[in-house]
Amino acid sequence: MEEKLYSTFDVPHHTIEFNEEIIASVNTVVELADQCSANEPCQRPAIGYLANVFSSLTKQRKPKQPTCFR
């Protein structure tokens, strides 16, 4: 599976490490892409559903401490 991902994304092996979490996320995105390409619009997922799925794939960003500009 990893070799297929490396060739699909055309990246050198040392650039991205495909761990289980990344592979699961890629699979989720592939499944969503398949659902979104359904022939009939009524068979495609609602935008709210897509937003919820995508938001679950993101990590919470922790902002750095603000720096003072003088």
N, C-alpha and C positions, 0 to 999 in steps of 0.2 A: 504494500500500500504506500509506504513512504517513497519508494522509487517512482511510483506513478505520480505522486504529488510533486516531487521535485521536477519531473519532466513536464508536467502540466503547467507549473508556474515558471518554468525555465529559469530556475535559480541554482547557483552553485550549492552543493551540499553543506558547506560551512556557513552559509548566510542565514538560513532559517532552520531551526530544530523543530521538527514536527512531532510534538509530544501528543499524548492521548487527548488532551484538552483541545489542542489546535485541530487535530484530525476530526474530533466530534463537531467542532464549530464549522469546519469546511463541509462536512456531511450535512449539517443542518442548512447551510446556505444553498447547497446543491439541491436539497429536497424542496426548499422554498422556490428556487428558480424553476424547478420542474412544475410546481403547482402554479406559479405565475404565468407559465407559458401554455396553460390549458386553452384549448380552442374556444370554448364558450366562456364569455366573461363571468357568467354566474357561477362557474366552477373555480374561479380564481379567488384566493384569500382576500379578505378585507384589509385595508391599509392599517387599521388598528391592530389587527392580529400580527401583521408583519412587523409593526413598530414594537410590539411586545416581545416578539421572538428576537428581533435584532438587539433590543435593549438588554435582553438576558445574556447576550453573547459578549457584551462589552464589560470591561472592568471599570470599577468606580475610580475615577481619577482623583488623586489627592493633590490639590494645588500646593505649590511650594510657598514658603513664607514670602510675603511681598517684600521687595527691596525698595529702599528709599532712593528716589532720584532727586538730585540737587543740581 
